[in-house]
Amino acid sequence: MLPCYLYTFLVTFLLLNSPCIASRPIPEFSQTPPATSASNYYNINNYTWRNFNIFLNARRGSHVSGMSQLKRYFHHFGYLPLRDFDNITDTFDVPLESAVFRYQAKLGLPITGELDFNTVSQLMAPRCGVPDTGHKLHVSRNYVYFPGKPRWGRDIPMNLTYAFSPENLISYLKISDLQEVFKRAFSRWESVIPVSFIEISDYSYADIKIGFYNGDHGDGEPFDGILGVLAHSFSPESGKFHLDAAETWAVDFESEKSKVAVDLESVAVHEIGHLLGLAHSSVKEAVMYPSLKPRKKKVDLSVDDIQGVQALYGSNPNYTLGSLLESDISTNQAVRLRITSSPWATLTTTLLTLIYILLSFCM
């Protein structure tokens, strides 16, 4: 029979020299889907910027027919100054490269200066019609304000009224569903700031006027059809809130099965942020991030959204930031638990326990 110290040595040797057991990596989803073109990312053929897939992998010096339209896109959303709209070339020139750099930095994309897959996919995504950037926007951390940092100039706590245009509604949306969606959207903002939103029936007297419109509707910002610009609103104290009537608006994805359906509440929460004075954020998790994919829901305010709007209006006395962070803490704890429960950690614990038993036996 071997001495106890030899048993201990043998087990320790096996522990240190056992075959390496790699812990199974947590599966990750590739940012680049296995597709040959960015248009396959959505698998939809009838949306506004579907032709942008022809610019995939273009870089400075490239010449692609139709690139002048891409330059107009960058101009509209604040990335590329243009003066002569009649002589825009189809060449990927230095100003366009600079615009791509700024776009990628603003929207949290890899900064390459090229029209790579991630960038083209983002360009093709449906989005808000408000420009992302401009020389006069007021930037504070990640959240951004409109020029001059406007807000509703009323005493705190304040009441703001809203109403729906009786002539500009969507026939397939019941008014009761519409009211419920917007009530929830407004409540998300009023839960964090000392502002109450009250629906009234008199559209002409409402502070915030909501309506669905097609194409050119007289505000200088015409809508462009399915899955292009979804909606736009204006800085305080305009109160104009316009949605593109060409979209398939969904209040419930269980009943609305269209592949191009857009969640109405998500868009409403975003546009209300503009009405309060917030411009577009660079934080992808923020509701003030400019784009929203079809059949996606994004209604929960992020820390960035909350800090931005509270800097304008102060905090709702009943709101505490701690409640928002609890979910993050729980998530981190779950990650730590998953790491300590890996196969290698379990094996190590078992072998160390065996050594302890052997040593106890020898004593």
Secondary structure, DSSP 4 states (H G I P E B T S, - for coil): ---HHHHHHHHHHHHHHSPP-PPPPPP---SS-S-SSGGGGTT-SSSTTGGGGGGTT--TT-B-TTHHHHHHHHHHTTS---S-TTS--SB--HHHHHHHHHHHHHTT----SS--HHHHHHHHS-EESS-S--TT-EEETTEEE-TT-----SPSSEEEEEEE-TTS--TTS-HHHHHHHHHHHHHHHHTTSSEEEEE-S-GGG-SEEEEEE-S--SSS----STTSEEEEE-STT--EEEEETTSEEES-TTT---TTEEEHHHHHHHHHHHHHTB---S-TTSTTSSB--TT----SPPHHHHHHHHHHH---TT--HHHHHHHHHHHHHHHHHHHHTSHHHHHHHHHHHHHHHHHHHH-
